[in-house]
Amino acid sequence: MADSARQANPGGRGDLTQGHIGKTLLAFALPTLISSILQSLNGTVNAIWIGRFLGESALAATSNSNMIMFLLMAFVFGFGMASTVLVGQAFGRRDVDGARRVIGTAIGSFVFVAAAIGVLGWVFSPVLLKVLATPADAAPLALAYLRVIFIAMPAILILVLLMMGMRGAGDAMTPLWFMMVAVIFDSGLNPVFILGLGPAPRLGIAGSATATVIANYAALIGLIIYMYVRDLPLRLKGRELKYLVPDRAILKTIIIKGIPMGLQMIVISASALALIGLVNREGVDTTAAFGVVMQLWSYLQMPAMALGAAVSAMVAQNIGAGRWDRVGSITRSGIVQALAITGVLVVLLAVADRPALALFLGGHSPALPIARHIQLLATWSFLLMGTTMVIFGTVRANGAVVGPLIILAIGLWPVRLGFAFGAYPWLKADALWLSFPVSSFANISMAIAFYLHGGWKKARMEVRHAPMDQQECVEEALAEAEPGGRLNPAG
């Protein structure tokens, strides 16, 4: 391979094997956490507009539609993470050309999948909503919203994939700036198209989805232009444009390594879809209340998710450097930080739950007391979830993917849904809310047992330097690696 392809990592960042563990971990997790907060804030602001302008039925409609969106995001997450790892490993080898081959293959192959999702989603939206048992009062609104949202899905999925690849290249700030662009456009245009302000048409609930379409296509186009104007490392030009034709070896690696991570997210989202199907049977007010609580819960889970990703990358780099002496300390530091940050948020929500929920529902909504009751019974369980996510981040960093997948599958399906069904005859709707702490206890118990007694430490991830060409190098370097295993810092 030409020497010109082996450029230094432009950011000069990437070493998570040195320095104070706690400070390094928190600094590494912060950019991802901010991006996650912005995503949640976007959904929250949009829900406020819809709830206050269009009422409980519209809010219930978006709750059902957003669950479908989350399932699709789970689908792309695994492949995005695999691409991120491939890009990160290439940058770790100072192989910028290899990183461009990876991002070219990822985008070139996934753009057709994203387009197909948009088209098929539009056609089968009525079927999807029927499967979710969407309440009759909310079904027409949900269909109007969901069909427009599927127009936005290609842009959303490609934008996420591209941003994940850039984080693998050590660039967290560019994704963060363009996440801000999407949030500002989406949140700002929601009331414009819902109410028909100025020259904009009055579209009602479809106006909220229209704002999402404009915001994400604007952010995607802006990001691509910015990459070329600033000549960022992952831009493709000249002969490199042929990298958009998928490389079969790289694509095979992305698929094989992405499936386990994607399945974990799909297990989570599918369990949530099954649960919301049960919630829908409780009526529109309960569905709206649960949708609002889920908006607030999205903030509670963000620190754990960000710290889990940071722990995974940090542990992986230390394992690669032979620094097993730091792995336990990293895990403990991640757990402490997750408990501290999540604990503060849980307490704040417990103290200010009524005004927080009233932002969406209004002070006199019949859904408000239901939402407060749900929050009281289940919110504290996110403390347990945070610890579980950090432990999973550690074991996945050494290639242990099947264990976390099995644990989640057991905890979220037979345990959570089994409890919800089994306890419903005597607890009624409370069985649905209490299923969250029950499943969280099961997950954390199994995760701790797996961490302490599992064989995850035996799965060494080693890079073999024998391959003759760049493509073989990418394939073999990741043959035993786990998504998240060799990430460069995202900030």
C-alpha positions as CSV (number, residue, x, y, z in Angstrom):
1,M,0.0,0.0,0.0
2,A,1.2,3.5,-0.8
3,D,3.0,5.3,2.0
4,S,0.7,8.3,1.4
5,A,-2.2,6.3,2.7
6,R,-0.6,5.8,6.0
7,Q,-1.2,9.3,7.5
8,A,-1.1,10.2,11.1
9,N,-4.4,10.4,12.9
10,P,-5.2,14.1,12.4
11,G,-6.5,14.7,15.9
12,G,-3.6,13.0,17.6
13,R,-6.0,11.6,20.1
14,G,-6.7,8.0,20.9
15,D,-4.7,6.8,23.9
16,L,-6.9,5.7,26.7
17,T,-4.2,3.6,28.4
18,Q,-2.6,6.5,30.3
19,G,-3.6,9.0,32.9
20,H,-6.2,9.1,35.7
21,I,-8.9,6.5,34.9
22,G,-11.9,8.4,36.3
23,K,-11.0,11.7,34.6
24,T,-10.1,10.1,31.3
25,L,-13.3,8.0,31.3
26,L,-15.6,10.9,32.0
27,A,-13.9,13.2,29.4
28,F,-14.2,10.4,26.8
29,A,-17.9,9.8,27.6
30,L,-18.9,13.5,27.6
31,P,-19.2,14.1,23.8
32,T,-21.4,11.0,23.3
33,L,-23.5,12.0,26.4
34,I,-24.1,15.5,25.0
35,S,-25.2,14.1,21.6
36,S,-27.5,11.7,23.4
37,I,-29.0,14.5,25.5
38,L,-29.6,16.6,22.3
39,Q,-31.4,13.6,20.7
40,S,-33.6,13.2,23.7
41,L,-34.2,16.9,24.0
42,N,-35.3,17.0,20.4
43,G,-37.9,14.3,21.0
44,T,-39.0,16.0,24.3
45,V,-39.5,19.4,22.7
46,N,-41.4,17.8,19.8
47,A,-43.6,15.9,22.3
48,I,-44.3,19.1,24.2
49,W,-45.5,20.8,21.0
50,I,-47.7,17.9,20.0
51,G,-49.1,17.4,23.5
52,R,-49.9,21.0,24.1
53,F,-51.2,21.8,20.6
54,L,-52.9,18.6,19.6
55,G,-53.7,16.7,22.8
56,E,-53.4,13.2,24.3
57,S,-54.5,11.3,21.2
58,A,-51.8,12.9,19.1
59,L,-49.2,12.2,21.8
60,A,-50.2,8.6,22.0
61,A,-49.9,8.4,18.2
62,T,-46.3,9.7,18.2
63,S,-45.4,7.3,21.1
64,N,-46.4,4.3,19.0
65,S,-44.6,5.7,15.9
66,N,-41.4,6.5,17.9
67,M,-41.2,2.9,19.0
68,I,-41.0,1.8,15.4
69,M,-38.3,4.4,14.7
70,F,-36.3,3.1,17.7
71,L,-36.5,-0.4,16.3
72,L,-35.1,0.8,13.0
73,M,-32.3,2.7,14.8
74,A,-31.5,-0.5,16.6
75,F,-31.1,-2.2,13.2
76,V,-28.6,0.3,12.0
77,F,-26.7,0.6,15.4
78,G,-25.0,-2.8,15.1
79,F,-23.7,-2.2,11.6
80,G,-22.8,1.4,12.5
81,M,-20.8,0.2,15.5
82,A,-19.0,-2.4,13.4
83,S,-18.1,0.3,10.9
84,T,-16.9,2.5,13.7
85,V,-14.6,-0.2,14.9
86,L,-13.2,-0.8,11.5
87,V,-12.6,2.9,11.0
88,G,-11.0,3.2,14.5
89,Q,-8.7,0.3,13.8
90,A,-7.6,1.8,10.5
91,F,-6.8,5.1,12.2
92,G,-5.0,3.2,15.0
93,R,-2.7,1.8,12.2
94,R,-2.4,5.4,10.7
95,D,-4.2,4.0,7.6
96,V,-6.5,6.8,6.5
97,D,-7.0,5.2,3.1
98,G,-8.2,2.0,4.9
99,A,-10.7,4.1,6.9
100,R,-12.0,5.7,3.7
101,R,-12.5,2.2,2.2
102,V,-14.6,1.2,5.3
103,I,-16.8,4.3,5.3
104,G,-17.2,4.0,1.5
105,T,-18.4,0.4,1.8
106,A,-20.6,1.2,4.7
107,I,-22.4,4.1,3.1
108,G,-22.4,2.6,-0.4
109,S,-24.1,-0.5,0.7
110,F,-26.4,0.9,3.4
111,V,-27.8,3.7,1.3
112,F,-29.9,1.2,-0.6
113,V,-31.1,-0.4,2.6
114,A,-32.1,3.0,4.0
115,A,-34.0,3.8,0.9
116,A,-35.8,0.5,1.0
117,I,-36.8,1.1,4.6
118,G,-38.3,4.4,3.7
119,V,-40.4,3.0,0.9
120,L,-41.5,-0.2,2.6
121,G,-42.2,1.8,5.8
122,W,-44.6,4.1,3.9
123,V,-46.4,1.1,2.4
124,F,-46.7,-1.0,5.5
125,S,-47.3,1.7,8.1
126,P,-50.9,0.6,8.7
127,V,-49.8,-2.9,9.3
128,L,-47.1,-1.9,11.8
129,L,-49.6,0.2,13.8
130,K,-52.1,-2.6,13.8
131,V,-49.4,-5.0,15.2
132,L,-48.8,-2.5,18.0
133,A,-52.5,-2.5,18.8
134,T,-52.6,1.3,18.5
135,P,-55.7,2.7,20.1
136,A,-58.5,3.5,17.7
137,D,-58.6,7.2,18.7
138,A,-54.9,7.6,17.9
139,A,-54.6,5.3,14.8
140,P,-55.4,7.9,12.1
141,L,-53.0,10.4,13.7
142,A,-50.3,7.8,14.1
143,L,-50.6,6.8,10.4
144,A,-50.3,10.4,9.2
145,Y,-47.3,11.0,11.4
146,L,-45.5,7.7,10.7
147,R,-45.8,7.8,6.9
148,V,-44.1,11.2,6.8
149,I,-41.4,10.0,9.3
150,F,-40.5,7.2,6.9
151,I,-39.6,9.8,4.3
152,A,-37.0,11.1,6.8
153,M,-35.7,7.6,7.7
154,P,-33.1,7.3,4.9
155,A,-31.5,10.6,6.0
156,I,-31.7,9.7,9.7
157,L,-30.0,6.3,9.2
158,I,-27.2,7.5,6.9
159,L,-26.6,10.5,9.2
160,V,-26.2,8.2,12.2
161,L,-24.0,5.8,10.3
162,L,-21.7,8.6,9.1
163,M,-21.5,10.2,12.5
164,M,-20.6,6.9,14.1
165,G,-17.8,6.5,11.6
166,M,-16.5,9.9,12.3
167,R,-16.4,9.1,16.0
168,G,-14.3,6.1,15.2
169,A,-11.9,8.4,13.4
170,G,-11.5,10.4,16.7
171,D,-13.8,13.3,15.7
172,A,-16.6,13.9,18.2
173,M,-17.1,17.6,17.7
174,T,-18.3,17.5,14.1
175,P,-21.1,15.0,14.8
176,L,-22.0,17.1,17.8
177,W,-22.3,20.3,15.8
178,F,-24.5,18.7,13.2
179,M,-26.6,17.0,15.8
180,M,-27.3,20.5,17.1
181,V,-28.2,21.6,13.6
182,A,-30.8,18.8,13.3
183,V,-32.2,19.5,16.8
184,I,-32.6,23.3,16.2
185,F,-34.3,22.8,12.8
186,D,-36.6,20.0,14.1
187,S,-37.7,21.7,17.3
188,G,-38.0,25.1,15.8
189,L,-40.0,24.0,12.7
190,N,-42.4,21.8,14.7
191,P,-44.9,24.6,15.7
192,V,-44.5,26.3,12.3
193,F,-45.9,23.3,10.4
194,I,-48.2,22.0,13.1
195,L,-50.0,25.4,13.4
196,G,-49.3,26.7,9.9
197,L,-47.4,29.8,11.0
198,G,-46.5,32.3,8.3
199,P,-46.4,30.9,4.8
200,A,-46.2,27.3,6.0
201,P,-49.2,25.0,5.6
202,R,-51.2,23.9,8.6
203,L,-50.4,20.1,8.7
204,G,-51.3,19.2,12.3
205,I,-49.4,16.1,13.5
206,A,-47.9,15.5,10.0
207,G,-46.3,18.9,10.4
208,S,-44.2,17.6,13.3
209,A,-43.0,14.8,11.1
210,T,-42.4,17.3,8.2
211,A,-40.1,19.3,10.5
212,T,-38.1,16.1,11.2
213,V,-37.7,15.4,7.5
214,I,-36.4,18.9,6.8
215,A,-34.1,18.9,9.8
216,N,-32.4,15.6,9.1
217,Y,-31.9,16.1,5.3
218,A,-30.5,19.6,6.1
219,A,-28.1,18.1,8.7
220,L,-27.0,15.3,6.4
221,I,-26.4,17.6,3.4
222,G,-24.6,20.1,5.7
223,L,-22.4,17.5,7.2
224,I,-21.3,16.2,3.7
225,I,-20.6,19.7,2.5
226,Y,-18.6,20.4,5.7
227,M,-16.5,17.3,5.3
228,Y,-15.4,18.4,1.9
229,V,-14.9,22.1,2.7
230,R,-12.7,21.2,5.7
231,D,-11.2,18.2,3.9
232,L,-11.9,15.9,6.8
233,P,-10.2,12.5,6.8
234,L,-13.3,10.4,5.8
235,R,-14.3,12.4,2.8
236,L,-14.0,10.6,-0.5
237,K,-12.8,12.3,-3.7
238,G,-11.1,11.4,-7.0
239,R,-10.2,7.8,-7.3
240,E,-11.5,7.2,-3.7
241,L,-15.1,7.6,-4.9
242,K,-14.9,4.0,-6.2
243,Y,-14.8,3.0,-2.5
244,L,-18.6,3.6,-2.5
245,V,-18.8,0.3,-4.5
246,P,-18.9,-2.1,-1.5
247,D,-15.8,-4.1,-0.9
248,R,-17.0,-7.7,-0.3
249,A,-14.5,-8.5,2.4
250,I,-15.1,-5.3,4.4
251,L,-18.9,-5.7,4.0
252,K,-18.7,-9.3,5.3
253,T,-16.9,-8.1,8.4
254,I,-19.4,-5.3,9.0
255,I,-22.3,-7.7,8.7
256,I,-20.7,-10.5,10.8
257,K,-19.5,-8.1,13.6
258,G,-22.6,-5.9,13.4
259,I,-25.2,-8.6,13.9
260,P,-24.5,-9.4,17.6
261,M,-24.6,-5.7,18.5
262,G,-27.7,-5.1,16.4
263,L,-29.5,-8.1,17.9
264,Q,-28.9,-6.7,21.4
265,M,-30.6,-3.4,20.5
266,I,-33.3,-5.3,18.7
267,V,-34.0,-7.4,21.8
268,I,-34.3,-4.2,23.8
269,S,-36.6,-2.4,21.4
270,A,-38.7,-5.4,20.5
271,S,-39.4,-6.0,24.2
272,A,-40.4,-2.3,24.5
273,L,-42.7,-2.7,21.5
274,A,-44.3,-5.8,23.1
275,L,-44.8,-3.9,26.3
276,I,-46.3,-0.8,24.6
277,G,-48.8,-3.2,22.9
278,L,-49.9,-4.2,26.4
279,V,-50.0,-0.5,27.5
280,N,-52.1,0.4,24.6
281,R,-54.9,-1.9,25.8
282,E,-55.2,0.3,28.9
283,G,-56.6,3.2,26.8
284,V,-55.4,6.5,25.4
285,D,-54.7,8.3,28.7
286,T,-52.5,5.5,29.9
287,T,-50.7,5.3,26.6
288,A,-50.1,9.1,26.6
289,A,-48.9,8.9,30.2
290,F,-46.5,6.1,29.4
291,G,-45.2,7.9,26.3
292,V,-44.4,11.0,28.4
293,V,-42.7,8.9,31.1
294,M,-40.6,7.3,28.4
295,Q,-39.5,10.7,27.2
296,L,-38.2,11.5,30.7
297,W,-36.6,8.0,31.0
298,S,-34.7,8.6,27.8
299,Y,-32.6,11.2,29.8
300,L,-32.1,8.8,32.6
301,Q,-30.6,6.1,30.4
302,M,-28.2,8.4,28.5
303,P,-25.4,8.6,31.1
304,A,-25.4,4.8,31.4
305,M,-25.3,4.3,27.6
306,A,-22.6,6.9,27.1
307,L,-20.5,5.5,30.0
308,G,-21.0,1.9,28.8
309,A,-19.7,2.9,25.3
310,A,-16.7,4.8,26.9
311,V,-15.9,1.9,29.2
312,S,-16.0,-0.5,26.2
313,A,-13.5,1.5,24.2
314,M,-11.2,2.3,27.2
315,V,-11.1,-1.3,28.4
316,A,-10.4,-2.5,24.8
317,Q,-7.5,-0.2,24.4
318,N,-6.0,-1.3,27.7
319,I,-6.5,-5.0,26.9
320,G,-4.8,-4.3,23.6
321,A,-1.9,-2.7,25.4
322,G,-1.7,-5.6,27.9
323,R,-2.9,-3.4,30.8
324,W,-5.2,-5.9,32.4
325,D,-4.3,-4.3,35.7
326,R,-6.5,-1.3,34.8
327,V,-9.6,-3.2,33.5
328,G,-11.1,-3.7,36.9
329,S,-10.5,-0.1,37.9
330,I,-12.1,1.2,34.7
331,T,-15.2,-1.0,35.3
332,R,-15.5,0.2,38.9
333,S,-15.0,3.8,37.9
334,G,-17.7,3.5,35.2
335,I,-20.2,1.9,37.7
336,V,-19.6,4.7,40.3
337,Q,-20.0,7.4,37.7
338,A,-23.1,5.8,36.2
339,L,-24.7,5.5,39.7
340,A,-23.8,9.0,40.7
341,I,-25.1,10.7,37.5
342,T,-28.2,8.6,37.2
343,G,-28.9,8.8,40.9
344,V,-28.9,12.6,40.8
345,L,-31.3,12.6,37.8
346,V,-33.6,10.1,39.6
347,V,-33.8,12.3,42.7
348,L,-34.5,15.4,40.6
349,L,-37.3,13.7,38.7
350,A,-38.8,12.4,42.0
351,V,-38.8,15.9,43.4
352,A,-40.1,17.7,40.3
353,D,-42.1,15.0,38.6
354,R,-45.4,17.0,38.4
355,P,-44.0,20.1,36.7
356,A,-41.9,18.0,34.4
357,L,-44.8,15.8,33.3
358,A,-47.1,18.8,33.0
359,L,-44.9,20.2,30.4
360,F,-46.2,17.6,28.0
361,L,-49.7,17.0,29.4
362,G,-50.8,20.3,31.0
363,G,-51.7,20.6,34.7
364,H,-55.2,19.2,34.4
365,S,-54.7,16.3,32.0
366,P,-56.3,12.9,33.2
367,A,-53.0,11.3,32.0
368,L,-50.9,13.3,34.6
369,P,-51.7,11.2,37.7
370,I,-51.1,8.0,35.7
371,A,-47.7,9.3,34.5
372,R,-46.7,10.2,38.1
373,H,-47.7,6.8,39.3
374,I,-45.7,5.0,36.6
375,Q,-42.7,7.2,37.4
376,L,-42.9,6.4,41.1
377,L,-43.0,2.7,40.6
378,A,-40.3,2.2,37.9
379,T,-37.9,5.1,37.5
380,W,-35.4,4.0,40.2
381,S,-34.7,0.8,38.3
382,F,-32.5,2.8,35.9
383,L,-29.8,2.8,38.7
384,L,-29.6,-1.0,38.1
385,M,-29.6,-0.6,34.4
386,G,-26.6,1.7,34.5
387,T,-24.5,-0.8,36.3
388,T,-25.5,-3.5,33.9
389,M,-24.6,-1.3,30.9
390,V,-21.1,-0.6,32.2
391,I,-20.5,-4.3,32.9
392,F,-21.6,-5.2,29.4
393,G,-19.3,-2.5,28.0
394,T,-16.4,-4.2,29.7
395,V,-17.0,-7.7,28.6
396,R,-17.9,-6.7,25.0
397,A,-14.6,-5.0,24.8
398,N,-12.9,-8.4,24.9
399,G,-15.2,-10.0,22.3
400,A,-17.8,-11.4,24.7
401,V,-21.0,-10.7,22.7
402,V,-23.2,-13.7,23.2
403,G,-23.3,-13.5,27.0
404,P,-24.8,-10.0,27.1
405,L,-27.2,-10.9,24.3
406,I,-28.5,-14.0,26.2
407,I,-28.8,-12.0,29.5
408,L,-30.8,-9.3,27.8
409,A,-33.0,-11.8,26.0
410,I,-33.8,-13.6,29.3
411,G,-34.3,-10.4,31.4
412,L,-36.5,-8.6,28.9
413,W,-38.6,-11.4,27.5
414,P,-39.4,-14.3,29.9
415,V,-38.7,-12.2,33.0
416,R,-40.2,-8.8,32.1
417,L,-43.0,-9.9,29.9
418,G,-43.6,-13.1,32.0
419,F,-44.1,-10.9,35.1
420,A,-46.3,-8.4,33.2
421,F,-48.6,-11.2,32.0
422,G,-48.4,-13.3,35.2
423,A,-49.0,-10.5,37.7
424,Y,-51.6,-8.6,35.7
425,P,-54.7,-10.5,37.1
426,W,-53.9,-9.2,40.6
427,L,-51.8,-6.1,40.0
428,K,-53.6,-4.8,36.9
429,A,-51.6,-2.1,35.1
430,D,-49.1,-1.9,38.0
431,A,-47.8,-5.2,36.7
432,L,-46.6,-3.4,33.6
433,W,-44.7,-0.8,35.5
434,L,-43.2,-3.1,38.1
435,S,-41.9,-5.3,35.3
436,F,-39.1,-2.7,34.9
437,P,-37.4,-3.2,38.3
438,V,-38.1,-6.9,38.2
439,S,-36.2,-7.3,34.9
440,S,-33.5,-4.9,36.0
441,F,-32.8,-7.0,39.0
442,A,-32.6,-10.1,36.8
443,N,-30.3,-8.4,34.3
444,I,-27.9,-7.0,36.9
445,S,-27.7,-10.3,38.8
446,M,-26.8,-12.2,35.6
447,A,-24.4,-9.5,34.4
448,I,-22.5,-9.6,37.7
449,A,-22.3,-13.4,37.7
450,F,-21.1,-13.3,34.1
451,Y,-18.5,-10.7,34.9
452,L,-17.2,-12.5,38.0
453,H,-17.4,-16.1,36.8
454,G,-17.8,-16.0,33.0
455,G,-15.1,-16.9,30.5
456,W,-15.1,-13.5,28.8
457,K,-11.4,-12.9,29.8
458,K,-10.3,-15.8,27.7
459,A,-11.4,-14.2,24.4
460,R,-8.2,-12.3,23.6
461,M,-8.4,-9.8,20.7
462,E,-5.1,-9.8,18.8
463,V,-4.2,-8.0,15.6
464,R,-2.3,-10.2,13.2
465,H,0.2,-8.4,11.0
466,A,0.8,-11.1,8.4
467,P,-1.8,-10.0,5.7
468,M,-0.3,-9.1,2.4
469,D,-2.8,-6.4,1.4
470,Q,-4.8,-3.7,3.0
471,Q,-8.2,-5.4,2.7
472,E,-6.9,-8.6,4.2
473,C,-5.4,-6.5,7.0
474,V,-8.7,-5.0,7.8
475,E,-10.4,-8.4,7.8
476,E,-7.9,-10.2,9.9
477,A,-7.4,-7.3,12.3
478,L,-11.0,-7.7,13.2
479,A,-11.5,-11.4,12.8
480,E,-11.5,-11.8,16.6
481,A,-12.4,-8.3,17.6
482,E,-15.7,-7.1,19.0
483,P,-17.5,-3.9,17.9
484,G,-16.3,-1.3,20.3
485,G,-13.1,-3.1,20.9
486,R,-10.6,-0.8,19.3
487,L,-12.3,2.5,19.1
488,N,-10.4,5.7,19.1
489,P,-11.6,8.4,21.5
490,A,-14.7,10.3,20.3
491,G,-13.6,13.5,21.9
